Amino acid sequence: VQLQASGGGLVQAGGSLRLSCAASGREFSIYVLGWFRQAPGKERKWVAAIRQSGGTTYYADSAKGRFTISRDDAENTFDLQVNSLKPEDTAVYYCAADRRPNFGGSLVRVADYGSWGQGTLVTVSS
């Protein structure tokens, strides 16, 4: 599957953004989906993930209570709603997907995903 991320921008602290990722390809519903972010000079880190069908969600501690991941299998899209943004949330956000015919497996490592979007920059000013 090919992924295209969008929705980043410049926002003041406390603001919100909705990041979107559009997927092209087949069998989208059996893909696990995730969002990662990479701040300048730092490694790419996992933010949130959602499983296939049913869509159990998981969040990094930094995202809990502020970010929400969702998916629309009919539209082949998934989103990350980011609220109460802080300057430390500034990063390039990447969407990722991995085909999983069976339930289970890790969702938090870069190596867990076979497909990546190009990234969208989120800048939070103080």
Backbone hydrogen bonds, N-H to C=O, Kabsch-Sander energy under -0.5 kcal/mol:
donor,donor_aa,acceptor,acceptor_aa,energy
2,Q,24,S,-1.9
3,L,116,W,-0.5
4,Q,22,A,-1.9
6,S,20,S,-2.4
9,G,121,L,-0.8
11,V,123,T,-2.7
13,A,125,S,-2.4
14,G,85,L,-3.2
15,G,12,Q,-2.3
17,L,82,V,-2.2
19,L,17,L,-0.5
19,L,80,L,-2.8
20,S,6,S,-2.7
21,C,78,F,-2.2
22,A,4,Q,-2.5
23,A,76,N,-2.9
24,S,2,Q,-2.4
30,I,27,E,-1.9
31,Y,28,F,-1.9
32,V,98,D,-2.8
33,L,50,I,-2.4
34,G,96,A,-2.7
35,W,48,A,-2.7
36,F,94,Y,-2.8
37,R,45,K,-2.6
38,Q,92,V,-2.3
42,K,39,A,-2.4
45,K,37,R,-3.1
47,V,35,W,-2.9
48,A,35,W,-1.6
49,A,58,Y,-2.1
50,I,33,L,-2.6
51,R,56,T,-2.4
53,S,29,S,-1.2
55,G,52,Q,-1.8
55,G,53,S,-0.9
58,Y,49,A,-2.4
60,A,47,V,-2.8
63,A,60,A,-1.7
64,K,60,A,-1.5
66,R,63,A,-2.1
67,F,63,A,-2.6
68,T,81,Q,-2.2
70,S,79,D,-1.9
72,D,77,T,-3.0
75,E,72,D,-0.6
76,N,72,D,-1.0
77,T,72,D,-1.8
78,F,21,C,-2.0
79,D,70,S,-2.0
80,L,19,L,-2.7
81,Q,68,T,-2.9
82,V,17,L,-3.0
82,V,80,L,-0.6
83,N,66,R,-2.0
83,N,81,Q,-0.6
84,S,14,G,-0.6
85,L,15,G,-2.3
89,D,86,K,-2.4
90,T,87,P,-1.7
91,A,122,V,-2.0
92,V,38,Q,-2.3
93,Y,91,A,-0.6
93,Y,120,T,-3.1
94,Y,36,F,-2.6
96,A,34,G,-2.6
97,A,115,S,-2.2
98,D,32,V,-2.2
100,R,30,I,-2.5
112,D,109,R,-1.5
113,Y,110,V,-1.5
114,G,97,A,-1.0
115,S,97,A,-2.3
117,G,95,C,-2.7
120,T,93,Y,-2.2
122,V,91,A,-2.9
123,T,9,G,-2.8
123,T,121,L,-0.5
125,S,11,V,-2.4
125,S,123,T,-0.6
